[in-house]
């Protein structure tokens, strides 16, 4: 990993709190106003499901400019499809972290590549769903030096998805644990789920309890970004970062074979110009409330 990522991993080992919680804690510094309170806002970039080499290339191509344009304090992406369209291996995880991402989240394909088990056990900033079996690998949390924590949690849905613990009951319990341990007021949820109704319900369930509920998994960006309650940023799906000439990232011909002929077909990555989709969320770190959420959608120009 890069020197920066090595420092991140070393810093996490110095945490002195042992909380049984599968989340990632990062901390940002800032200036205090004359009352001794932090007066700045923090900008978070969340990137939708990265699919294969085109998605990784899109991150490398656009992430530096996006971080500069929006003065990003923390950025993460869902990477469960980053390696060949299914799962995440060490090579691809390293490529994405070296490109500038601070953390990677997973989902129902979390363990499609066996290497991810070693990464989770080795303190990499990679999160699997917290509502899986208690003996799933992964450290409780990682801490980056600073004073204002951002807590990132990966949660998997239950409708039309692999059977895991109920996401509503699970997140309810974990939020109580976060509050008891005083890990921070800024809490971001990557809700990896299929059904839009379940995602919308989760947004309202967590309204004014977390900073953001950001849907992933469907690879189709929705246009319903908004602030729920007094300060919970919400979007049903961040979208996809991958090949535009595809069926949600997969090769069109092989996808049509499965749908029209009902015959098995090898999963292959689509082609065409790369796209990057996601959202920028602005948070007040003092209270943990979101002030705004804006969609991001970029497409590679192949005419030049």
N, C-alpha and C positions, 0 to 999 in steps of 0.2 A: 504494500500500500504506500501512498505518498507520505512524506514527512508529516503533513497535516493530519492525515488519517491515523498515523501511528500515534501522534500526540493525543488524538481523540481517544484512542483505545487505552493508552496508558493512563490518561486522566480518569477514565471510568473505573479503573481498578483501585483508585484511591478513595472511592466513596466509602463513608463510614456508616451508612444506614443500610440495613438488610431488610428490604421490603419484598415480600413475596408477590411481585407484580410484574407482569410482562409488558413493560412499556419502556419508552425511551425518554429520558429527561435531559434536556439541553438548557443551557443558561446563557443569557445575554447581558451585557453590561450597558450602562448609559449614564447620562449626566443627571444630577439632581437639581430641582428648582430651589428657590429661596426658602421654601418650606421643608426642604429635605426630602421631597418626594420625586420619584422619577417622572419626568414630564414628556418623554418621547413615546412614539408609537412604534410597534414592531411589524414588519412585513414578512409574511410567510408565503412561500411558493409551494403549491402542491401540484404534482404532475400526475396525470392519468396513466393508466396501465401501459407500461413499456412493452412493446412486442418486438422481439427479435433484434437482428442487426440494424434494420432501419430505425427502430425506436432508440437504440443506444446511440446511433449516429446523430439522430435529431437532438438528443440531450447534449452531446458534445458540441454540436453546431450552434445551438441557441442558448444554452444555459448561462454562459458567461455574460451575454448581452442582457438577458432577462434579469439576472442578479444585479447588474449595474443600473438598468432602467428603473427597476422598482425598489432599489436599495434593500435587497432581500437580506433578512437577518437569519433565516433558517429555511432550508428547502428539502423536500423529500419527494419520493416517487414510489408508486406501486410497481414492483419489479417481478411479480410472480410469473410473468410470461417473457422475461427478458432474454432467456437462453433458449434459442430455437423455438420460441413461441410457447414453451411449456416449462415452468420452473426457473430456478436461478442457480447457477454454478459460480465457483470462485472467480473464474476469469471475467465473467460478465459483471459480477458484483464489484470487483476491483476496478473495472473500466468505468462504471457509473459513479463510484465514489471518487475516483481520480478526476472525473469530469467536473466535480464540484458539489454533488449531492451530499447532504449531511446524514441522511438515513434512507433506508429502503423498507417498504412494507410488503407483505405477501398476501395470501388468501387461500382459496380452496386448492390451489396447485402448489402450496408451500413446499411440499416434500417430493415434488415430481423429480427433482434432481437430488440424489443422495448427498452430494457435497454440501448442501445447505445445512445439514445437521452439524457438520464440522464447523461451519461458519457461525451458527448460532451458539455453539458451545465455546467458541473461541473469542467471544466478546465483540464480534463485528456489529456495527450499527444496523442490524437487520431485525425486523419484528415479524413474528408469526401471530395468527389470531389468538387472543387471550382466552377465548371460550372453547379451546380444544382440551384434550386430556391433560391432566395435571403433570404427567410425566413427559410431555413434549419437551424437547431441548430448548435452550435459550436462557440467557441470564435475566435476572429481575429487571434491571434498568441500567442505563449508562448515563454518566453525568459529565457534562462539559463545564469547565471552570466559568464561574460568573455568579450572579446573585438573583437573576430573574428567570425562573425555570419555565420551560415549555415542555409539557408532557404529551407525548405522541403515543396513541394506542391503536393497535390493529384489531378489528373486530369483524367476525364473519357472520353473515346472515343465515337464516334457517329455511327460508322458502325457496324451493327448487335448488337447494344447495346440499353439499355433503352434511350429514347429520353431526352437529356439534352441540354443545350446551346452549341453552336458550340465550340469545344475545342480550335480551332486555334484562333478564335476571343477572347475567354475568357482568354487564357493564355497571349495573346498579351497585353490585358488591364491590367492584374495583374502585368506583368513584368514592365510595365510603372509605376505602382503604387509603386512597390518595389524600382525602381530606384529613384523615386521622394522622397521617404521616407528614402533612403539610408540605407536600412535594411541589406545590405551585398552583396558581389560579388559572394559568393558561393551559387548557387541555384540548387537544385536537384528536378527533376520532376519524380514522380511515375505516369506513363501514363498507366492507367488501361483500356486496349482496346483489342478488338477481332481481328481486321484485321491487318495483318502484314504490308500491304501497308500503312495504316493510321499511324501506329507506325513509320515506316521508314520515311514517309513524315514529321511527327512531329519532328523527329530527325534533319532533314535537315532544317525545319522551325526555329528551335531553335538553330541551329549550331552557336557557338560563342556568343550566348546570355545567355546560362545557362551552368552550370558545368556538368550536366548529365541528360540524358533522359533515364529512365529505365522502360522498358515495364513489365507489369504484366497482369494477368487474364487468360491466356491460360493454365497455369500449365505445359507447356512444355518448357524446357530451350533451347534457341537457341544458336548457335555457331558463332554468328556474332558480338561479342563484338569488339569495335574499338573506335578510337578517331576521331570525325568529326571536320573538320576545324582545328583551332588552339588549341582547348582544350575543346570539349564537348564529354564526355564519353557516349557511346550509346550501348544498347543491346535491341533486340526486345522483349525478355522475360526472366526474371530472373529465371523462372522455378517454381517448387513446393517444398514445405516442408511438407511431409506427408507420407502416406503409398505407398510403391512401387508396391505392388501387387494389382493394381487398374486401373480404367479408370479415369485418371486425378484426383485421390483421392477418387473416389466413388467405391462402391462394383461392381465387375465385372458382376455377375449374374443379378443384378437389372439393370445395364446399358445395357446389352445385351437384356433384355426383352423390354426395351424402343426402342432399335434400330431394333430388328428383328421382334417383334410382334406388334410394334406400340401401345403398351398398357402402361398405367400409372404404375409406379413402385415407391415405396418409396425410397427416397434418403438415402443411408446408406454408412458409411465410409468403405473404403477398408481395407485390412489387409496386412500382410507381413512386411518385414524390413522397417524401416523408412528411408527417404532420406531428406537431407537438401540441397537446391540449392539457389544460389544467386550470388553476385559479390562483389569484393572489388575494390573500386575506390580511387585512390590517387589524391588529389587536392593540388594546390598551393593556400593557403588562401589569399595571397597578391593580386593576380589577378583574382582568381576564376576559373582558367583553370584546367582541368583534365590532369594529366600527364600519367595515365595508368588506365586500367580496366582489371580485371582478373576474369574469372568465378570461382565459388566455387561449387563443387558437391560432397557430402558425402553420403555414404550408410551404414546403420547399418550392422555389421557383426554378423550373427546369428549362425555361425558355431562353435563359442567358447563355 
